Every structure is written in C-alpha cells, then in structure tokens.
Amino acid sequence: MWDKAILPCMRLRRGEYERIRSVLSEADSDQPMTAREILQLLEEHGEEFESAHRVATVLGRQARMGKVEVIQGQPYRYRFVDDDRSN
C-alpha cells in the first residue's frame, strides 16, 4: 500500500541530475561552480531544490560514475566531465 506513495518521490529524485544538467547547459555555464552557486542558478530558472547540500549530494553521486569532477577546496566546486555541449 505505501509503495504507491513512494513512487512519485522516487521519480522526482531520479531526475535531479538531469534538471541540474539542463539548467547549467541552458545557462552556458562551463566554469566550475559551488553547490550554492548552482542552487542559485537553479532557482533563477524556476527549479526547486531542497538545499545546496542536496545539490552537492546529487553531484557527488554522479562523480562516483565519472560524470562530474569534484574540485577539492573550500568550498568544493563541481564541473561536468561529459560535456555534450561541444557536439
């Protein structure tokens, strides 16, 4: 019974990376950005995210798959590795 209630939430979460990627592509942002800067850009484009921490979590998971480079520093910065804008 509760499975049906969870499914919509899972679908939303599954698209978070794609939403981030889409907004950054539209903004033509190819410079490394902090999670807070990305969150601000998302909000400017009408995309809602819980927090900069959530953005960092989504991008950190993608980094494990090689799609995002995490640049160590204070704060961390993120850069997309699979840049298909060059095609």
VMD Tcl script that draws the C-alpha trace (Angstrom):
set ca {
  {0.00 0.00 0.00}
  {2.74 2.54 0.87}
  {4.75 1.64 -2.24}
  {2.42 3.77 -4.39}
  {3.07 6.78 -2.15}
  {6.84 6.42 -2.50}
  {6.96 6.03 -6.29}
  {6.28 9.72 -7.18}
  {9.03 10.83 -4.80}
  {11.49 8.38 -6.35}
  {10.66 9.63 -9.84}
  {11.32 13.21 -8.79}
  {14.65 12.34 -7.25}
  {15.70 10.31 -10.26}
  {15.51 13.44 -12.44}
  {17.50 15.76 -10.18}
  {20.80 15.33 -12.01}
  {19.10 15.88 -15.35}
  {17.45 19.07 -14.08}
  {20.77 20.41 -12.81}
  {22.50 19.48 -16.04}
  {19.78 21.04 -18.17}
  {19.81 24.39 -16.35}
  {23.61 24.62 -16.43}
  {23.60 23.82 -20.14}
  {20.96 26.47 -20.80}
  {22.95 28.98 -18.77}
  {26.05 28.09 -20.81}
  {27.97 27.72 -17.58}
  {31.20 25.85 -18.22}
  {33.14 27.14 -15.22}
  {33.37 25.06 -12.01}
  {30.69 26.16 -9.56}
  {29.92 25.62 -5.89}
  {26.72 23.84 -4.85}
  {25.39 27.17 -3.54}
  {26.06 28.88 -6.89}
  {24.35 26.03 -8.71}
  {21.37 26.23 -6.34}
  {21.04 29.95 -7.01}
  {21.14 29.36 -10.77}
  {18.52 26.60 -10.45}
  {16.23 28.91 -8.50}
  {16.68 31.67 -11.11}
  {15.45 29.16 -13.72}
  {12.43 28.10 -11.65}
  {13.83 24.77 -10.46}
  {13.29 23.98 -6.79}
  {15.82 22.04 -4.75}
  {15.85 21.43 -1.00}
  {19.25 22.99 -0.39}
  {22.81 23.40 -1.59}
  {23.55 20.23 0.38}
  {21.07 18.32 -1.81}
  {22.74 19.69 -4.97}
  {26.13 18.57 -3.61}
  {24.74 15.11 -2.80}
  {23.32 14.65 -6.29}
  {26.56 15.80 -7.93}
  {28.69 13.73 -5.57}
  {26.83 10.59 -6.60}
  {27.37 11.43 -10.25}
  {31.07 11.98 -9.53}
  {31.33 8.32 -8.49}
  {30.19 7.41 -12.01}
  {32.66 9.80 -13.63}
  {30.08 12.30 -14.90}
  {31.12 15.12 -12.56}
  {34.53 16.25 -11.35}
  {34.69 17.39 -7.74}
  {37.37 20.02 -7.30}
  {38.70 19.87 -3.77}
  {38.81 23.13 -1.90}
  {36.80 25.25 0.45}
  {34.09 25.10 -0.79}
  {34.08 22.21 -3.24}
  {33.41 23.11 -6.85}
  {31.77 20.91 -9.46}
  {32.44 20.56 -13.17}
  {30.69 18.24 -15.64}
  {33.01 15.75 -17.33}
  {30.66 14.51 -20.06}
  {30.19 17.87 -21.71}
  {27.93 17.16 -24.68}
  {27.55 20.85 -25.48}
  {30.67 20.54 -27.62}
  {28.81 18.29 -30.10}
}
mol new
graphics top color blue
foreach p $ca { graphics top sphere $p radius 0.5 }
foreach p [lrange $ca 0 end-1] q [lrange $ca 1 end] { graphics top cylinder $p $q radius 0.2 }
display resetview
